[in-house]
Each structure stands twice: as C-alpha cells, then as structure tokens.
Amino acid sequence: MSDRRRVLLFFVLAATCLLPWVGPAAALAAGILFSLLVGNPAPARAALWSRVLLQASVVGLGFGLGLGTVLRVGGRSAIYTVVGIALTLGVGLLLGRLAGTTGPLSTLISFGTAICGGSAIAAMAPVVKAKSDEIAVALATVFTLNAAALVLFPAVGHLIHLDQGQFGLWAGLAIHDTSSVVGAASAFGPEALALATTVKLTRALWIMPCVLLAALLSRSGQKMKFPLFIAGFVAAAGLRTLLPSLAPLWGALVAVARQSLVLTLFLIGTGLTGDVLRRVGVRPLAQGVVLWLLVSAATLAAIVTGLIPKL
C-alpha cells in the first residue's frame, strides 16, 4: 500500500473513532490491526497526540464528578494504593531475580506495574540509570499487557458479575496505564469509569514520592515534575461543584472526553508494532505477565471477599 493510501486510511479510521457508537475495544483493535497489517505512517506523531488527548480527556472526565466525591474516593483508596505499590515492587523484584531480569530492567517493569505504566517507567529510568534498550523493553512489556487488560478486564468483570463499583476499584488498582484504566472502565459503565479514574489518578500521584525516595537513596539528583493533568482533573471537579447550574455544559464536556478516549485508544493501538513485540523478549515478558496476573488476581480477590470494601 502506498504512503498516501496509508495516511488516508489512518485518518478515516481515526475519524470513525469519533462516532458515538464506536467503543474503546473496537478502537483499540482497529489501531493494532492497522499497525500490524498496514503500518503506522507517523508513529511519533501518533504517540504524541495520544498523550495529549489522554491528558485532555482525563481533565474532561473531571467535569462528571463532584469535588467531594474525588476527595472521598481518593482518600479512602490511598491506603490500598500504598500497600499495593509496596507489595508489587517487592514481588516484582523477586520475580525479576527468578526470571533473570535483575537490574534496571526489572526495576522498571516492577515500578511500571506498581504505579502508572509508561509514566512511571519514564520517571524512574534516569534514577536507575537505565539504558535506552532497557527502557524500550520495559515500555513494550507494559504496553502489551495494557492492551490485554483492555480486553480481558471487562470480560472477567462481566463473567463473575462484578458491579460497577467493584470493577472501577479493580481497574483503578490493578491496570498499569491511565489510558487502559479509563478504556476498560468506560467499556464497563459510567459509574465504573468515574471511580476507576479517580482511584487511578490517586495512584499516579505516588510516582513523585517514590522517584524522589529512589533518587535520594541512589543520590542521582533526579528532579520530578508534577503531572498537571491530575491538577486539571481536580480543578474540573471543583468547577462542577461550584457551578452546578451549568450541569448541561459539564455533561457535554464529559461526553466529548469519553469519545476522545476512544480516539486515544486507537492511536495507542497503532503503536503496537512488530518491532515492539520483538523487543519484549521472553524473560521480561514472563516477569511482567506473572507480576500482572498476581496483582490482578490478588486485588480482585480482596475486592470480592470484602477485604477491600467499596469506596
């Protein structure tokens, strides 16, 4: 296929993802198939726009929640987040030793699973002095599992009859990247989406203290930047709380944000190339898969049995 036709097909598929009847799973599948069968004509630009759209969409979702809800859910989920991060890091480093992926690569995979996927990996990489190929493999491992989570989590949630509150909590605590959390939760339902987004953003806040602690212990001097889109999410919830008379406007913004997430997932799917899959390798993938399955299963069991109560 010529470059012109590839570009045209890319934009046609991207525009289709903005239609209200196109869901997140279909958009992700379309992106992956397009990348593997046709080839992404502009992978760097697609990656850039996926990050921008994701952050804007997360801010837009904030207009669907009251500030009191954000603070309540964020506060109640903090303890589970801290315990989950600590256990995930410990188990992840142990699995890295067993899989033979010790060193920066093992740390990046464990940290990405524990907190926020690609964002956490990018933040921790300079601290542990990871090489470019180690960063690429860690990102590819987490990205591959994110794609699986988008399909598997909603299917498992429906299979065992989770309600939206349970599923939102599970997705927010157990899935790596924000994009996959909101994608899986949006496929499950609006209540799950609101809860999962809030829990996930609370979890993402722990990137900063964890990286700062690691920098102090390693004396790397690494500096952290505050993720402004999280502040935007809280500000949007604050506006909704302060100006309830504008409810129709807030509802429209939330609808736009949800559909832009569908386009975001298409763009993310186009990043799953054959080269990315080849970079993963057996040992890092084994560590990432086993750790992800353990975290997902343990979190789900804790929620279903009531060890982690509804928020």
C-alpha positions, -999 to +999 in steps of 0.1 A: +000+000+000+013+034-009+021+060+017-007+083+006-033+055+010-019+045+044-023+081+056-058+083+041-068+051+058-053+062+091-073+094+091-105+076+080-102+051+109-093+079+134-124+100+123-146+069+126-135+065+163-152+099+170-186+084+161-206+078+193-214+041+185-177+032+183-164+017+216-130+016+232-124-021+225-132-017+188-109+014+185-080-004+202-084-035+179-086-013+148-054+005+158-035-027+165-047-043+132-039-012+113-003-011+127+004-048+122-012-052+088-007-018+071+018+001+092+015+034+111+026+062+087+036+086+116+043+066+148+060+095+166+031+119+159+005+093+169+023+087+202+025+125+209-012+130+201-022+100+222-005+115+252-021+149+247-056+135+240-054+112+271-045+141+294-072+164+280-097+135+282-089+129+319-094+165+327-127+164+308-138+134+329-134+156+360-165+176+350-185+145+356-176+143+393-182+165+423-151+176+442-164+159+474-165+126+455-130+130+442-116+137+477-136+109+493-126+083+468-090+094+466-086+095+504-102+061+510-082+044+483-049+058+494-041+031+519-049+003+494-027+021+469+003+024+492+001-013+503-004-024+467+026-004+455+049-018+482+038-054+477+040-051+439+075-037+440+087-064+464+072-093+444+083-078+411+119-076+421+118-112+434+103-123+401+130-104+383+156-125+401+138-157+392+134-147+356+170-134+352+160-098+346+176-082+376+189-046+374+173-015+359+150-035+336+135-055+365+130-023+385+113-005+356+089-034+349+081-036+386+076+001+391+055+004+359+032-024+371+030-009+407+020+026+398+014+040+363+029+021+335+048+042+309+047+074+330+063+056+360+089+039+338+099+072+322+102+089+356+122+062+372+145+054+342+171+082+349+172+074+386+182+037+380+204+048+350+185+025+326+198+022+290+176+031+261+170-005+251+160-014+287+135+015+287+122+003+254+117-033+266+100-022+298+077+001+279+069-026+253+062-052+281+038-029+299+022-017+267+015-052+256-001-060+289-022-028+288-036-039+255-045-073+270-061-056+301-085-035+279-100-067+265-097-091+295-107-070+324-143-061+312-147-098+301-137-111+335-158-084+352-190-095+334-181-132+338-180-130+376-208-104+378-189-075+394-209-044+399-197-011+385-182+000+419-162-032+423-150-031+387-140+005+389-119-001+420-103-032+405-094-014+373-080+016+391-058-005+414-047-033+390-042-019+355-010-002+345-016+029+324-043+056+328-053+051+292-060+014+298-078+021+331-102+045+315-106+024+284-115-008+303-138+011+328-156+031+301-164-002+284-179-015+317-200+016+325-201+052+336-200+046+373-170+023+369-153+049+347-157+077+373-145+056+402-116+040+383-103+073+370-102+088+405-085+058+420-060+056+392-051+093+395-046+089+432-023+060+425-004+081+399+004+107+425+027+082+441+051+084+412+067+116+427+074+104+462+086+070+450+110+085+425+122+111+450+129+084+475+148+063+450+168+094+439+178+101+475+188+065+481+208+064+449+220+100+451+211+106+415+197+141+419+167+133+397+140+160+397+103+154+393+076+174+376+041+174+389+016+159+364-005+189+356-034+169+341-042+155+376-045+190+389-067+198+359-089+168+368-094+181+404-100+217+391-127+204+367-144+186+396-142+218+416-158+238+388-187+213+386-192+216+424-191+254+424-213+259+394-240+232+394-263+253+373-241+246+343-248+209+345-257+206+308-223+221+298-204+198+322-224+168+308-214+178+272-178+181+282-178+146+298-194+131+266-167+147+245-140+134+268-153+099+267-153+098+229-119+114+227-107+085+248-119+061+221-097+080+196-069+079+221-071+041+223-070+039+185-038+059+185-023+038+213-031+007+193-012+019+163+019+020+185+019-018+190+042-027+161+060-058+152+093-042+163+078-035+198+067-071+201+101-084+191+118-061+217+099-076+246+117-109+248+108-140+268+123-132+303+110-096+307+076-107+294+075-136+318+083-113+347+057-087+336+030-113+329+034-132+361+035-100+382+005-085+364-015-117+369-006-119+406-015-083+412-048-085+393-059-118+409-049-107+444-067-073+440-098-089+426-099-115+454-096-087+480-124-068+465-148-097+460-142-110+496-146-075+511-111-072+523-110-040+502-145-026+508-165-005+483-155+032+483 
